[in-house]
């Protein structure tokens, strides 16, 4: 048996999968000639096609066709040279939110591979600038940022935690305390309710509680039980989630310490520490081009490394806050 008897190349299969006419419609005005003198045909954008549905027996149903298009739109792009960048899954355009695509064609020199907004090429209305950045520049920037953050967190963990708490978790901690106490109360009341329900049942069986009164009380207890169970479920899952983010913060703090001397970035480091990289459009400051980038770290988000002066100020603030309060 031949391994590939039809010898269909990838493009043929892709064309079949993309061919809308297999769903039973007819499409007019897919392409046009440049002019009556130049007979080259140009393909028109899909918005300008005329699609007439149900003109022929469908080979594939609409739903399957749409599902295939959806799957194909998420497929991984392969560069013609087979090169990859470890940063690809993390790179996003700050303007339109789309992925940045990695470009490494044969005509691109080694070290000049770059990222560009995926919408810039296909849909300029959505993103009008290219958000161009070289892979090597980006790798250096990420490495440098990881090193600075690692040094900061390792040397000044109390400052980091203090600022982090100030920014994020004061409200969260308060919420967690409130949730915990609500859970305790609900559990106690649920135990009481079971006893109460059994009690009214007994009283009813022994004849000291009329049918009418028993139904009324039992129903009221059961309703309370139902509401409490629902609340308990919501609270418990919220608490698990909040506790998870505390665990994530702890494991981030542990992980980042290993990178104070980082020289070279690898895939594992990127996946452990970085959740997302947003690339902004270049801005000119004092005649020099700058590339604003936001690097989001796993579990903690963006970390602004404070200046030495700022660190000293925060340490002073921490000291003052921990002094026992004077009573008048
Ligand atoms: Zn964009």
Boltz pocket constraint, residues with backbone or C-beta under 6 A from the ligand:
constraints:
  - pocket:
      binder: B
      contacts: [[A, 93], [A, 94], [A, 95], [A, 96], [A, 97], [A, 98], [A, 117], [A, 118], [A, 119], [A, 120], [A, 126], [A, 127], [A, 129], [A, 131]]
      max_distance: 6.0
